[in-house]
Structures are given as structure tokens and as C-alpha cells.
Amino acid sequence: MTEPDPGSPTVVLVHGAFADAGSWAAVVELLLAAKVKVQALAIPMRGLASDSVYVASAISQIDGPVLAVGHSYGGAVISNACADAANVVGLVFVNGFATELDEVLSAVEGTSRDSALGPALVTRQYPTGSGDETAVELYVNPADFNDVFGGDLPETQASVLGASQRPIAAAAFDEKSSVPAWKTLPSWAVVATGDKAAGTDITLSQAKRAGADIIEVDGSHLIMVSQPQVVTDHILKALRSVS
């Protein structure tokens, strides 16, 4: 079996809110089959700045060049994390937010005509680790998860993902983004035309603003789960360009 070229870029996959690294499982399988080096990170989802620092640290410890891929909220994370990352050679946004300096995700989402996420959110409290202090974290109501996130997935599969979702601190959506990495790095984007979570109108406009090489796909927010080959093919296109 042919092994990946040790000098070729590592694809680093960053998941979005209400998910974990397992959301990339099908894409990881396809990349490994294509002899691509890949890592799917699990991020804390306690704040945009802290998540970005976490990802920047993880990437800095990878030998050789990196192609960073972010889904949804993970797009904002790689936009923030990779601006000063010396070994990152490109970015891929998968229904991802390609944020601008000082942009706030909650404000951006509030302008979307396509997103149905807001009414589906459920708030809970989590301990911050400082005495008895708590803060707000967000879930998606499992009853709404199928429609908002996985409209092109089998209902049972979407229900499993809704039942196993990871919450995100509400503060993550209210922090200002820093200088975006897409200002200095080449970008690619997969935009699903039926994205009711991030909102197709938002992710498409931000991908255009970033000057990304865009493909539009008929699918849901969880396009990397429902159509992993399409997503993988665009990642491979980006990989060929930066290799």
C-alpha cells in the first residue's frame, strides 16, 4: 500500500457547533483511502478566541504544511486560528463562516433569511469552574434537529446526531473575530443550497467575500455527512493546488 508523501500537507478538519470530530468520519475515511494525511480535531467550544487558540496550537505542532478545513462555526475558528500560522497553506470552508475582522456571529446570523437556527436553540447552564459561577450554553432542540441540520439525511441518522450533539457556550457567538486568515491564504468553499442552520445566504456571501473557489451543492448543513464524496473532492482539489 502506498503511503502518503511525508512532505505533503496534512488536512486538519475542524468541526462546527453542536457536533464533534466524528462528524468528519466519512470524509476522513475517503481522505485516508486517497493516501492523504488527516487529523480531525475536537474543539472545546467554550469561546471563539479560546477555541481558535486551541486550534492554532494543535496546528503549530504538526510537522509540515497544513490545509485547514472548517465546518460551520469551525470556519470562523480557522479564520481566526490560521492568520498567524506559518505552516497553513490554504483554507476550506464547508458551510463555514469566513468571518471578517470584528464580525460577530450572532449578529451575522440575525441577518440570514435562510437560517432557522435561532428558534430551534435551547439554553442551559454550565459551570465555568470559578466557584459557583455558571454561564449559558446552547443546544438545538432534538425535535428540530432533523429539519434544521440534516434535511437530506435519513431521519434516524439525523435523530442520532441530534441526541448526541455537543453544546456550545453562547459567548462563542458574541465574541468579535480577529484578523481573518483568508485575507492572505487561498480559500475554497463548499456551500449547500439547503443550509437552514448557518444559512446558505450567509455562507455563500462570505465565501464570495473571501474570494474562495466555490462549489454549490444541493444538500443540508451536514453536507459532509450526507455527501462526503463531494466535500472530499473539493478538499482534494484544494490540496492539489497547494501541494
FENKA-V634334 format. One record per residue. N is the residue number from 0. RES is the residue in three letters. SS is DSSP state (H for helix, E for strand, L for the rest). D_CENTER is the distance of its C-alpha to the mean C-alpha in Angstrom with 1 decimal. Layout:
N&RES&SS&D_CENTER + N&RES&SS&D_CENTER
//
This chain:
0&MET&L&31.1 + 1&THR&L&29.7 + 2&GLU&L&27.4 + 3&PRO&L&24.7 + 4&ASP&L&26.1 + 5&PRO&L&25.9 + 6&GLY&L&25.3 + 7&SER&L&22.4 + 8&PRO&L&18.9 + 9&THR&E&16.7 + 10&VAL&E&13.3 + 11&VAL&E&10.9 + 12&LEU&E&7.8 + 13&VAL&E&5.3 + 14&HIS&L&4.5 + 15&GLY&L&4.2 + 16&ALA&L&7.8 + 17&PHE&L&10.7 + 18&ALA&L&9.6 + 19&ASP&L&10.1 + 20&ALA&H&10.1 + 21&GLY&H&12.4 + 22&SER&H&10.0 + 23&TRP&H&9.9 + 24&ALA&H&13.8 + 25&ALA&H&15.0 + 26&VAL&H&13.1 + 27&VAL&H&14.4 + 28&GLU&H&17.8 + 29&LEU&H&18.0 + 30&LEU&H&17.0 + 31&LEU&H&19.6 + 32&ALA&H&22.1 + 33&ALA&L&21.7 + 34&LYS&L&22.6 + 35&VAL&L&19.4 + 36&LYS&E&18.6 + 37&VAL&E&15.2 + 38&GLN&E&13.7 + 39&ALA&E&10.9 + 40&LEU&E&10.7 + 41&ALA&L&11.1 + 42&ILE&L&10.5 + 43&PRO&L&13.2 + 44&MET&L&11.6 + 45&ARG&L&14.9 + 46&GLY&L&14.2 + 47&LEU&H&12.1 + 48&ALA&H&14.9 + 49&SER&H&15.4 + 50&ASP&H&11.8 + 51&SER&H&11.8 + 52&VAL&H&15.3 + 53&TYR&H&14.4 + 54&VAL&H&11.9 + 55&ALA&H&14.5 + 56&SER&H&17.1 + 57&ALA&H&15.7 + 58&ILE&H&15.3 + 59&SER&H&18.8 + 60&GLN&L&20.2 + 61&ILE&L&19.3 + 62&ASP&L&22.3 + 63&GLY&L&22.0 + 64&PRO&L&19.5 + 65&VAL&E&15.7 + 66&LEU&E&13.3 + 67&ALA&E&9.9 + 68&VAL&E&6.9 + 69&GLY&E&3.3 + 70&HIS&E&1.9 + 71&SER&L&3.9 + 72&TYR&H&4.9 + 73&GLY&H&2.9 + 74&GLY&H&4.4 + 75&ALA&H&7.3 + 76&VAL&H&7.5 + 77&ILE&H&8.0 + 78&SER&H&10.2 + 79&ASN&H&12.1 + 80&ALA&H&12.3 + 81&CYS&L&13.5 + 82&ALA&L&16.2 + 83&ASP&L&18.8 + 84&ALA&L&17.7 + 85&ALA&L&20.6 + 86&ASN&L&19.4 + 87&VAL&E&16.1 + 88&VAL&E&17.3 + 89&GLY&E&14.5 + 90&LEU&E&11.0 + 91&VAL&E&9.1 + 92&PHE&E&6.8 + 93&VAL&E&6.3 + 94&ASN&L&7.2 + 95&GLY&L&5.3 + 96&PHE&L&7.6 + 97&ALA&L&9.8 + 98&THR&L&11.9 + 99&GLU&L&15.6 + 100&LEU&L&17.9 + 101&ASP&L&18.8 + 102&GLU&L&16.5 + 103&VAL&E&15.8 + 104&LEU&H&13.1 + 105&SER&H&15.8 + 106&ALA&H&18.1 + 107&VAL&H&15.9 + 108&GLU&H&15.1 + 109&GLY&L&18.8 + 110&THR&L&19.7 + 111&SER&L&17.8 + 112&ARG&L&20.4 + 113&ASP&L&18.1 + 114&SER&L&16.1 + 115&ALA&L&18.0 + 116&LEU&H&15.7 + 117&GLY&H&18.2 + 118&PRO&H&21.2 + 119&ALA&H&19.3 + 120&LEU&E&18.4 + 121&VAL&E&20.7 + 122&THR&E&21.4 + 123&ARG&E&22.7 + 124&GLN&E&23.8 + 125&TYR&E&23.0 + 126&PRO&E&25.2 + 127&THR&L&24.2 + 128&GLY&L&26.6 + 129&SER&L&29.0 + 130&GLY&L&32.0 + 131&ASP&L&31.7 + 132&GLU&L&29.1 + 133&THR&E&26.2 + 134&ALA&E&23.2 + 135&VAL&E&21.3 + 136&GLU&E&18.2 + 137&LEU&E&16.7 + 138&TYR&E&16.6 + 139&VAL&E&16.5 + 140&ASN&L&20.1 + 141&PRO&H&20.3 + 142&ALA&H&22.7 + 143&ASP&H&20.2 + 144&PHE&H&17.2 + 145&ASN&H&18.5 + 146&ASP&H&19.0 + 147&VAL&H&16.0 + 148&PHE&H&13.3 + 149&GLY&L&15.1 + 150&GLY&L&18.0 + 151&ASP&L&18.4 + 152&LEU&L&18.3 + 153&PRO&L&21.6 + 154&GLU&H&22.4 + 155&THR&H&23.0 + 156&GLN&H&19.7 + 157&ALA&H&17.8 + 158&SER&H&20.2 + 159&VAL&H&19.6 + 160&LEU&H&15.8 + 161&GLY&H&17.0 + 162&ALA&H&19.6 + 163&SER&L&17.4 + 164&GLN&L&14.5 + 165&ARG&L&13.8 + 166&PRO&L&14.6 + 167&ILE&E&13.1 + 168&ALA&E&15.7 + 169&ALA&H&16.6 + 170&ALA&H&17.2 + 171&ALA&H&13.6 + 172&PHE&H&13.7 + 173&ASP&L&17.0 + 174&GLU&L&16.6 + 175&LYS&E&17.1 + 176&SER&L&14.8 + 177&SER&L&16.7 + 178&VAL&L&17.6 + 179&PRO&L&14.7 + 180&ALA&H&14.5 + 181&TRP&H&14.5 + 182&LYS&H&18.0 + 183&THR&L&19.2 + 184&LEU&L&17.0 + 185&PRO&L&16.9 + 186&SER&E&13.8 + 187&TRP&E&12.9 + 188&ALA&E&11.0 + 189&VAL&E&11.0 + 190&VAL&E&11.9 + 191&ALA&E&13.2 + 192&THR&L&16.4 + 193&GLY&L&16.5 + 194&ASP&L&13.3 + 195&LYS&L&14.9 + 196&ALA&L&12.1 + 197&ALA&L&10.3 + 198&GLY&L&13.4 + 199&THR&H&14.1 + 200&ASP&H&16.4 + 201&ILE&H&14.0 + 202&THR&H&11.2 + 203&LEU&H&14.2 + 204&SER&H&16.2 + 205&GLN&H&13.6 + 206&ALA&H&13.1 + 207&LYS&H&16.9 + 208&ARG&H&17.4 + 209&ALA&L&15.5 + 210&GLY&L&17.8 + 211&ALA&L&15.3 + 212&ASP&E&16.7 + 213&ILE&E&15.6 + 214&ILE&E&16.1 + 215&GLU&E&16.4 + 216&VAL&E&16.4 + 217&ASP&L&18.2 + 218&GLY&L&15.9 + 219&SER&L&13.9 + 220&HIS&L&10.4 + 221&LEU&L&10.2 + 222&ILE&H&11.2 + 223&MET&H&10.2 + 224&VAL&H&12.6 + 225&SER&H&15.2 + 226&GLN&L&15.4 + 227&PRO&H&14.2 + 228&GLN&H&16.9 + 229&VAL&H&15.9 + 230&VAL&H&12.4 + 231&THR&H&14.1 + 232&ASP&H&16.8 + 233&HIS&H&14.8 + 234&ILE&H&13.3 + 235&LEU&H&17.0 + 236&LYS&H&18.2 + 237&ALA&H&16.2 + 238&LEU&H&17.5 + 239&ARG&H&21.0 + 240&SER&H&20.9 + 241&VAL&H&20.1 + 242&SER&L&22.3
//
